[in-house]
Amino acid sequence: MVLELRDICKDYTRGKIVVPVLDHINLTVEEGEYIAIMGPSGSGKTTLMNLIGCLDQPTSGKRILKGEDLDGVSDNRLADIRNRQIGFVFQNADLLV
């Protein structure tokens, strides 16, 4: 298995209000497997991609990438993981100048 998400939750706090965005997400991606994350606007797709891409931390749950638990990993190690192990195919060419 390449990627495993176990019971992932992500909440954002707006003042005194807690906004749950991801609620107990489980996902397993096997080597060579292709996946698509789809859903309506506001359903948490970007939040999930940011967690998978090591750009954000979950409120709770486990992320395991190629057997490495990503909890408590240093910012430098996360940058190395993003540089060497994670790639994204964007839907739009928004980043091209």
C-alpha positions in Angstrom: 0.0 0.0 0.0 1.3 3.5 -0.9 -1.1 5.7 1.0 -3.5 5.0 3.9 -5.7 7.5 5.6 -7.3 6.2 8.8 -10.2 8.0 10.4 -9.1 11.4 9.2 -11.0 14.4 10.6 -10.3 18.1 9.8 -12.0 21.0 11.6 -11.5 24.7 11.1 -12.2 27.2 13.8 -13.9 30.5 13.0 -13.9 32.5 16.2 -15.8 30.4 18.6 -17.4 28.2 15.9 -15.8 24.9 15.0 -16.5 23.9 11.4 -16.0 20.2 10.6 -14.9 19.7 7.0 -13.7 16.1 6.9 -15.4 13.6 9.2 -13.7 10.2 9.7 -12.4 9.6 6.2 -10.7 6.3 5.4 -8.8 5.8 2.1 -6.3 3.2 0.9 -4.3 3.7 -2.4 -2.4 0.7 -3.7 0.8 0.9 -5.8 -0.1 1.6 -9.4 -3.7 2.6 -8.6 -5.2 5.8 -10.0 -7.9 7.6 -8.1 -10.1 10.7 -8.6 -11.5 12.8 -5.9 -14.9 14.2 -6.9 -17.8 15.9 -5.2 -19.8 19.1 -5.1 -18.3 22.5 -4.2 -17.6 22.7 -0.5 -17.5 19.0 0.1 -13.8 19.0 1.3 -11.9 17.9 -1.8 -9.3 20.6 -1.5 -8.9 20.0 2.2 -8.4 16.3 1.6 -5.8 17.0 -1.2 -4.0 19.4 1.1 -3.8 16.6 3.8 -2.6 14.0 1.3 -0.1 16.5 -0.1 1.4 17.2 3.3 0.4 20.8 3.1 -1.9 20.6 6.1 -2.3 18.5 9.3 -5.4 16.6 10.2 -7.3 17.5 13.4 -7.2 13.7 14.1 -6.5 10.4 12.4 -3.5 8.8 10.8 -1.8 9.4 7.4 0.7 6.7 6.4 2.7 7.1 3.2 4.8 4.1 2.0 4.8 2.8 5.6 5.9 6.1 7.2 3.5 7.6 9.8 3.3 11.3 9.0 2.3 12.3 12.5 4.9 14.5 14.1 7.2 14.5 11.1 9.3 17.7 10.8 8.6 20.4 8.3 11.8 19.6 6.5 10.9 15.9 6.1 7.4 16.9 4.9 9.0 19.2 2.3 11.2 16.3 1.2 8.2 14.0 0.9 6.4 16.7 -1.2 9.5 17.1 -3.4 10.2 13.4 -4.0 7.1 11.3 -3.5 3.9 13.3 -4.1 2.6 14.6 -7.4 -0.7 16.3 -8.4 -2.5 16.6 -11.7 -4.5 19.8 -11.6 -7.9 20.0 -13.2 -7.2 23.5 -14.6 -4.0 25.2 -15.8 -4.4 27.9 -13.2 -0.7 27.8 -12.2 0.6 28.3 -15.7 1.7 31.8 -16.6 
